[in-house]
Amino acid sequence: MPVLQTDQAGFLLDGQPFRLLSGGLHYFRVHPAQWADRLHKARLMGLNTVETYVPWNLHQPRPEQFRLDGGLDLPRFVELAAAEGLHVLLRPGPYICAEWEGGGLPSWLLAEPDIRLRSRDPRFLAAVDDYFRRLLTPLLPHLASRGGPILAVQVENEYGAFGEDTAYLEHLADALRRCGIDVPLFTCDQPSDLERGALPGVLATANFGSRAAEHLAELRRKRPDSPLLTTEFWIGWFDRWGAGHVVRDPDDAARELDELLSAGASVNFYMFHGGTNFGFTNGANDKHTYRPTVTSYDYDAPLDEAGDPTAKYHAFREVLAKHAPVPEEPVPARGPKLALPPVVLGESAELLPNAAALAPAVRSPRPLTMEELAQDFGFVLYETVLPAAGPVLLEVEQVRDRAQVFVDGRPVGVLERENHEHALAFTTPAAGSTLTVLVENQGRVNYGPGIHDRKGLLGKVLLDGAEPAEWSCRPLPLTSLADVPFAAGAPTPVGPAFHRGGFEVAAPADTFLHLEGWTKGNAWVNGFPLGRYWSRGPQRSLYVPAPVLRAGTNEVVVLELHSAHRARAVEFRGTPDLGPIGE
């Protein structure tokens, strides 16, 4: 059994010196049919370990439900890693950050109005204990202590940047042990936060992306009797809507890696392969201004979003070869890519008139949050009656996150959390007109105190200073589009509408959906949710994994929230467009 031990000099595996050479690879950001390919390329780069977070919110979408199937079959991912000869670092949370929706915390926790996440709130700890039991029991056979690949398990994640409650961390560590985790535990924090996030008796590790020698020396001062491990060596970064595409020079990152390894440290790249925030799963940051993360999680990683080796892959492989054996097998070539003629989306269905076919509404004296509606992702549609004709001032205490406002189906404005907008003036044509507000959850905050991020219209909603007597609240998670009543030949709708078209594929391969001329919305191929698009950029294409396609006829659906392409056309190209390089 491969047992990992620690001493000042480093790690020991079965009593022999062992250096962790690991890379981040999130199974939930990669199509499961591509897991084996990504793991194989990790080994060929010279890694002996892969690291993954675990998204609690996907595995337990409701308190009574738990999933370990399909793209969430974590035991299978771990088995594939073992088959490739790789060890695993497991980071189950409960909080993971990861630029992931809500930091991985399930939205149903926020249905409790005063719950305190990442704390000793009994409601939170009870939910965590249940989650750990459900998740970890099937993983016990895969622990290194039982002959499996899981070498170590993380306790929480960068807690020192959030709080300073050792008793909370001790509860989590004890919960892991009670569930049968008998491999080493570890914490990770940025060097300045290490003491607040550390736990006595548990390996403390550091996260950073530069000044490796300086940060490792600080880690050594604070933990003189422990091995040096950088759990997150940031070799790239993520993008947000409205900014540039972030990249890091491969040679610069490789120099830092060489410095880190020359100091005798072990490392986990964040990320080895970033993948994609499919569907509605991207997170957001809110440091006084809300900033949602884009769909792509390319991260400027050694493997790009489509799993192809980059210049950074080759530069890192050369550095790793200076410090450890690297397989002599050749690096795989870039995979085939699919390019097609423009696809016209000739069928459409307006969202607002057909919303009742997608989900039932709930009547309430006030707008209910998504969490109160037992809704994780997507949109919520609010409606109320306008009592009189003439000018109206709509005031919303909190918009979470983007509200499109309509009167009798006619757009009258948009309120955006990102721009701190709370009020909108418009004119009502007649008494009894319908006010409709379509609110998009653009991603729950994944870092800091802002993780208590409920969605929808929060607080008081006033019309000329008065609260309406009743609202219709309709959750639109859009987990299925089967009931959308598409029709052909209608004029191009103005405002939120679904558009559908078919296309032929001879042999499936990776491709990229380009949406030039479209404004903002979401896209699906054969029912698979590709993610969000937005003309503000930087990202201007969506990755389509080859396994999503099939030989023969395929279907693409676009939900456009504003103005569709004049010809209602999209393109599948062989290259991505992640936008101009910026901050």
Secondary structure, 3 states (H helix, E strand, C coil): CCCEEEECCEEEECCEEECCEEEEECHHHCCHHHHHHHHHHHHHHCCCEEEEECCHHHHCCCCCCCCCCHHHCHHHHHHHHHHCCCEEEEECCCCCCCCEHHHHCCHHHHHCCCCCCCCCCHHHHHHHHHHHHHHHHHHHHHEHHHCCCEEEEECCCCHHHCCCCHHHHHHHHHHHHHCCCCCCEEEEECHHHHHHHCCCCCEEEEEECCCHHHHHHHHHHHCCCCCCEEEEEECCCCCECCCCECCCCHHHHHHHHHHHHHCCCEEEEEEEECCECCCCCECEEECCCEEEECCECCCCCCECCCCCECHHHHHHHHHHHHHCCCCCCCCCCCCCECCCCCEECCEEEEHHHHHHHCCCCEEECCCCCCCCCCCCCCEEEEEEEECCCEEEEEEEEEEECEEEEEECCEEEEEEEHHHCCCEEEEEECCCCEEEEEEEECCCCECCHHHHCCCCEEEEEEEECCECCCCEEEEEECCCCCCCCCCEECCCCCCCCEEEEEEEEECCCCEEEEECCCCCEEEEEECCEEEEEEECCCCCCEEEECHHHCCCEEEEEEEEECCCCCCCCEEEEECCCCCCCECC
